[in-house]
Amino acid sequence: MRLFVAVDPPAMAVQELIDAVAPLREMPGAERLRWTGVEGWHLTLAFLGEVPVTEVERLEEVLAGAAAVNGAHRLRLAGGGHFGDRVLWVGVDGETWALRRLADSVREGIKELGFEADERGFHPHLTLARAGSGHGHSRAVRRSAPGELQGMAAALEGFRGSEWEAGELRLMRSTLSYGPARYEQLRAWPLARWEASS
């Protein structure tokens, strides 16, 4: 199974982002991008790739442990950026220190199981679009023209969505086929809540 671990924004935050992204899809070069579907809008903490079914139970134990020691926190989707001429993303604002700590906890736990998360360090973001032709096509992957993604990222600079609570850690399955990937939640764990001391 192709698995990843994520925190998902709520419907309200997703709708705000849909509204913010709509004008970008009319900008020059937008037709050359593969825009991610709303169902693929996750804050990915760790991508594991292929995981044998026999290992899922151990993985779930690790994730339950990470959720139990990391508290719910407040986030908002805000701003934008790009990774070179390949990926356009929207950023994350708020208690990102808590999101990073959660990601570190997840990554350390899966490493102890012998799995390697993606090699890049954790950078809180939600992918909006990728350059290229997509899975299952014979055409070569094309990069965006210089400045196209930069212009789209600049158009997102002033975007600040509403604040929301990240209160759940999710284990997700990604199934690749022709067309967009399909996503299925396998398990979810509530993040910890601590009573304020009086």
N, C-alpha and C positions, 0 to 999 in steps of 0.2 A: 504494500500500500504506500502511496505517495503522500506523506504527511507533513503538516506544518503546525506551529503553535501561534495563536493570534489573540488579539483583543479587537473586538468589533465596535465601531461607532453605532449609536442608536439611530432609529429611523429619522428622527428630527435632524441630526447632524448630516445624515446621508442626503436628505432632501435639500438642505442648504448648499451642500457641495454640488448636487445636480444642477441647481440654479446658477452657481458660480462657474461651472464648467461649460454650460451651454454656449456662451459666447466664444469660448476658446475653439469650439468645434467648427466655427465659421472663419477662423483665422487662416492666413496662407500657410500651406503645408499640413493642415489638420487632416486632410484626406489621405495623406501618406502614413498616418499613424494608426496603430492598432489600439483603440480605446478600450480600456478595461470596463467590463460590465459592472453594474452596481453590486451584483452578488459577489464580485471579486474584490470589493473594497474592504480590506482587512489591514490592521496594523500588525504585520508579521513580526513576531518576536524571534522565531527560529524556524528555519526551513530544514527538514530532516531528509527529504528525498525518499527513496524507497526503504520501507521498514517492514521486515517480516512480520506476519500476523502473530507469530509466537512471541514476539517482543513487545506487543502492544500493552499487555497487562503491566509489565515492568515500567514501561513508559508512563502509563496512567498513574502509577504510584508516585513516580517522581514529580509529575505535574500537580498531583493533589498536594504533595508536600510543599511545592513552590507556592501554590495558591494560599496555603495555610499560614505562611510566614510573610506574605506580602499583602499590604493593605489596599483596599479600594482607594482610588485617587481621581482627581478632577483633571480633565483634558479638554482641549478644543482643537479643531482642525483650523489651521491658519497659515497664510503665506503659501509660497510655492517655490519650486526649484527644479533642477534637472541634473541628471548624471550624464555629463558629456552630451553627445548628440543622439543618445539612445533611449532615455527614460525621462518622462515628465512626472512630477509628484507634487502632492500637497503636503505641507508640513504639519507638525503637531506642537501645540503650545500648552502651557499649564504646568501641572506637576510631572514634568517629563523625567525628573530625577527618579520618581517612583516607578515610572514605566521602564526606565533603564535598569533599575534594580531588579524589577520583575524579569526582564529579559535576561539579565546576568544570571539570576537564580535558575531560570529554565535552562539556559545554555550550559551552566556548570553541571546541573543534574543529568542532562542527556549525555554530556561528555563522560560522566562517571559510568554510564551504561555502555560506553564504547561507541556512541554515535557522534558524528561531527556535524554541527550546525554549519550553515553557509560560512565561508571563510571571511567574508567582509564583516567588519564590526557592526554593531547595532546602530542604525541611524533612523530615529523615529520618522516615518513617513508613510504615505498611502499612495501607491502607484496609480496614476491616471491613464497613462498611455505609453506605448513603446514604439520605437521605430521598427519598420520591417513589415513583412508580408504575412506573418502568422504561421501557426502550425499547419502542416499538411499541404502547404503550397510549394510548388517547385521553383518559384521565382526566388532569386537571391534576396537576402535581407538587405534592405536599403537604410542607410543612415539619413537622418533629417538634414536639410540644408543648414549650414552654420547660421545661428541666430534665430531659427524658427522656434526651437524649444525655449531658448532664452527669452524671446518675446512673449511666449505663452506663460512662462514662469513669472515674468515681470507683471503680466496682467493679473496674476493671482496675489501679487504682493500685498494688496490692501484687504484681501479676504480674511475675515475673522469670524468663524462660526460660533455658535452658542456653546457654552461650557456644558459638559456632560460627565457622568461618572463612569469610569472604567471599573466595573465591579465583578468581572467574570473572565476567567482564563479558558480558552477553547482549544481543543485538539481537533484539527480539521483534516479532511481527506480531499485531495485534489485528483480528479480523473481527467487525463488528457485524451482528446479525440479530435476529430475534424471540427473546426470551429473553436469557440471559447472553452476553457477548462470548466468542469463542473465541480462545485464545492459542496461538501457534506460535513456537518458537525458530528463527530463521533462521541465526544464527551465534553462537559463543561464543569468548571469548579468555581464557586464563589470565592472572591478574594476576601482576605481577613477583615474583620471590623473590630476595633478596639474601643472600649468605653473610655471616654475622656476622664482623666483623674480629677477629682474635685479638690 
